[in-house]
Amino acid sequence: ETGVTQTPRHLVMGMTNKKSLKCEQHLGHNAMYWYKQSAKKPLELMFVYNFKEQTENNSVPSRFSPECPNSSHLFLHLHTLQPEDSALYLCASSQDVEAGGREQFFGPGTRLTVL
Amino acid sequence: KNQVEQSPQSLIILEGKNCTLQCNYTVSPFSNLRWYKQDTGRGPVSLTIMTFSENTKSNGRYTATLDADTKQSSLHITASQLSDSASYICVVNTGGFKTIFGAGTRLFVKA
C-alpha cells in the first residue's frame, strides 16, 4: 500500500446526483492532488493543494468542487456531471510542491461512471 | 507544446523475455523524468527517477535510460514475469508540481 486511501472505489451516479470522493493520506505530506485518468489518455491534473491552500485549478469545470480541510484529507464534490466525466479519479500526495519533482504517491482511485 | 509520447501503445511478450519501452518528450524546462508502473485497479507507483545528468538508473529488473540531447528515455525490463503485466507511464517534471504524463504502454506478459 502507498499510504494513500480513496473511497469509494467504485461509484455509479446519475447526471442529477450529488456525490463526493474522499482521499486520505497517512504519509505526513503537505501537498495533495486530484487527477482524472481516461482510457488510453494521459493523466490530467485537476487540482493541487499545498498546505491546505489551492495552488492549481487546471481549468476544471465548476461541476467539480474540491475541498481540503487539512493536509491529510482531500475531497472532490461532484454535481450535475456529464457522461464524459466517467473516468478513474486518482488522488496523490507529495512532501510539498516547492522542490522540483517530488515523488507523488497515488491512491488506488475511484472508478466513476455517470449514467 | 509540452508533450510526452510513449511507444508502443501495447505490447505482448512471453514470460522470461526482455522488452524495451520508449518515451520521447518535448518538454521545457526539464527537471527530471520518472517511470511509473500502474497495475490494474491501482494507482501508479514510481519505479525510477532521472535528472538531466543521469544516463542510467536501475531498480531490480527495471533499467531506465535517458538521453537528454535527443529527449528520449527507455525502460528495459529483463527476464519478464507475469507480475510485470501493467501499464508503464513516463512522466516529465518541469519544476515544482508541473508534470507532463505520457499515455502509457500497456504490457501483457503471457505464460
Interface residues (C-beta under 8 A of the other chain):
Chain A: T2 V4 A31 Y33 K40 K41 P42 L43 L45 V48 N50 T55 E56 L90 A92 S94 V97 E98 A99 G100 G101 R102 E103 Q104 F106 G107 P108 G109
Chain B: V4 Q9 S31 N32 R34 G41 R42 G43 P44 V45 S46 I49 I89 N93 G95 G96 F97 T99 I100 F101 G102 A103 G104
